[in-house]
Amino acid sequence: MSSRLLRPAALVAALTLGASAWAHAVEYKRVNPTASQIAFTYTLMGARVYGTFGKFQAKLDFDSANPTAASAELTIELDSIDAGDSEANSELQKPAWFNTAVYPVATFESSSVKVLADNRYEVAGKLSLKGLTRNVRAQVTLKPQSAIGVFSGEFILKRADFKVGEGEWADYGIISNDINIKFRVVAPAQ
């Protein structure tokens, strides 16, 4: 085949593939809080402990055709913590821990999204907890499923960075400084 015939064929193929990729772009703008979850794990005297936050609001603006323009906001009601024991839940409301009387919520606001590969992203932003704000980065994976997108990710929160567990609870040999935060955000496709 001559190169004169290959050029138009290559152009048609490129346009067709480009149109096909564009047709598959999906936007996620609403979050289903009932299907979504924020969980955490930490070590207590050598044993792994699991917990969740039951109440949170999330905003999402994600377009698969332009993921670097995505944004996310999250507000967690700290008194909705379930650390697996009602006594522990009450203790975590106190000033040494979350001090929910003064700081009832934690917030996260994204500042950038970096595309990694295969529907994986690094989301950077600011986390505010107990009156302190720190930069955090989370690795996030998008799993499109039928008419929904499931965004799963995690990051390590350092208790010391936010003064969570002060005084007698500041000993990291009893309760780990590292708290592994995992989240699953479910959003319908638009």
C-alpha positions in Angstrom: 0.0 0.0 0.0 1.4 3.4 -0.9 2.2 6.0 1.8 -0.4 8.3 0.2 -3.1 5.8 1.1 -1.8 5.1 4.5 -1.9 8.7 5.7 -5.7 9.1 5.2 -6.3 5.7 6.7 -4.2 6.5 9.8 -6.0 9.9 10.1 -9.4 8.1 10.0 -8.3 5.5 12.5 -7.0 8.2 14.9 -10.2 10.2 14.6 -12.3 7.1 15.2 -10.3 6.1 18.2 -10.3 9.6 19.6 -14.1 9.9 19.2 -14.5 6.5 20.8 -12.4 7.6 23.8 -14.3 10.8 24.1 -17.6 8.9 24.0 -16.5 6.9 27.0 -15.7 9.9 29.2 -17.7 9.8 32.4 -18.5 12.4 35.0 -19.0 11.8 38.7 -20.6 14.7 40.6 -22.8 13.3 43.3 -21.8 11.0 46.1 -23.9 8.3 47.6 -23.1 8.6 51.3 -25.1 5.4 52.2 -22.8 3.3 50.0 -19.6 5.2 50.9 -17.4 4.6 53.9 -14.6 6.1 55.9 -12.7 3.6 58.0 -9.5 3.5 60.1 -7.1 1.0 61.7 -4.5 1.5 64.3 -2.6 -0.6 66.8 -3.6 -0.7 70.5 -1.1 -2.5 72.8 0.0 -4.6 69.8 -3.5 -5.5 68.6 -5.0 -4.1 65.4 -8.2 -2.1 65.9 -10.8 -1.2 63.3 -13.3 1.7 63.3 -15.5 3.9 61.1 -17.1 7.3 60.9 -20.8 7.0 60.3 -21.7 10.6 59.3 -20.0 12.6 56.6 -20.8 14.8 53.6 -18.8 14.7 50.4 -18.6 16.8 47.2 -17.0 15.4 44.1 -16.4 16.8 40.6 -14.5 14.2 38.5 -14.5 14.0 34.7 -12.6 11.0 33.4 -11.7 13.1 30.3 -10.0 15.7 32.5 -9.0 14.1 35.8 -6.4 16.7 36.7 -9.2 19.3 37.0 -11.1 17.1 39.6 -11.9 18.4 43.0 -13.2 16.8 46.2 -14.4 18.1 49.6 -15.2 16.1 52.7 -16.7 17.0 56.1 -16.6 14.3 58.8 -18.8 14.5 61.9 -16.3 13.4 64.5 -18.9 12.4 67.1 -20.1 9.7 64.6 -17.0 7.6 65.4 -17.4 3.9 66.0 -14.2 2.5 67.5 -15.9 -0.8 68.3 -16.8 0.1 71.9 -19.2 2.7 73.4 -16.7 3.5 76.2 -14.0 4.2 73.6 -16.4 6.2 71.5 -17.2 8.5 74.5 -13.5 8.8 75.4 -12.6 9.9 71.9 -15.0 12.9 72.2 -12.9 14.3 75.1 -10.3 17.2 74.8 -7.3 14.9 74.8 -8.6 13.2 71.6 -10.9 15.0 69.2 -12.4 17.6 71.6 -15.7 17.5 69.7 -17.3 20.2 71.9 -14.8 22.7 70.3 -14.0 20.9 67.0 -17.0 18.9 65.9 -15.8 18.2 62.3 -12.7 17.3 60.3 -12.5 18.6 56.8 -10.5 17.7 53.6 -10.3 19.9 50.5 -8.3 18.7 47.5 -5.8 21.0 45.8 -4.5 18.8 43.0 -5.0 15.5 41.2 -2.1 13.7 39.5 -2.7 10.9 37.1 -0.6 7.8 37.8 -1.9 5.0 35.5 -4.7 2.5 35.1 -7.4 4.6 36.8 -5.0 5.4 39.7 -4.5 8.9 41.0 -2.7 10.8 43.7 -4.9 13.4 45.4 -3.3 16.1 47.4 -5.1 18.5 49.7 -5.5 20.0 53.1 -6.9 18.1 56.1 -8.1 20.1 59.0 -8.6 18.4 62.4 -8.7 19.8 65.9 -7.9 23.3 64.7 -4.8 22.2 62.8 -4.4 22.0 59.0 -1.8 19.7 57.3 -1.1 18.7 53.7 -2.0 15.1 52.9 -1.7 12.9 49.9 -3.8 9.9 49.2 -3.5 7.2 46.6 -6.9 6.7 44.9 -8.2 4.0 42.5 -11.3 4.5 40.4 -13.2 1.3 39.6 -16.0 2.1 37.1 -18.9 -0.4 37.6 -22.0 -0.1 35.4 -23.6 3.2 36.2 -21.3 4.0 39.2 -17.8 4.9 40.0 -16.1 3.5 43.2 -13.2 5.7 44.4 -11.1 3.8 46.9 -8.0 5.2 48.7 -6.0 5.4 51.8 -3.4 7.5 53.6 -1.6 7.5 56.9 -2.6 10.1 59.5 0.0 10.9 62.2 -1.8 11.5 65.6 1.1 13.8 66.6 0.4 16.1 63.6 -3.0 16.9 64.9 -2.5 16.5 68.7 -4.9 13.6 68.8 -4.3 11.7 72.0 -2.5 14.1 74.3 -1.3 13.8 77.8 -1.3 10.3 79.1 -2.3 9.1 75.7 0.7 10.5 73.9 2.7 7.3 74.3 2.9 5.7 70.9 3.8 2.3 72.5 0.3 2.0 73.7 -1.6 3.5 70.8 0.2 3.8 67.5 1.0 7.3 66.1 0.1 6.0 62.6 -3.6 5.8 61.9 -4.4 4.1 58.5 -7.3 6.0 57.0 -9.2 4.1 54.2 -12.1 5.5 52.3 -14.6 4.3 49.6 -16.6 6.9 47.8 -19.4 5.7 45.6 -20.7 8.1 42.9 -23.3 7.6 40.2 -22.2 8.3 36.6 -23.7 11.5 35.1 
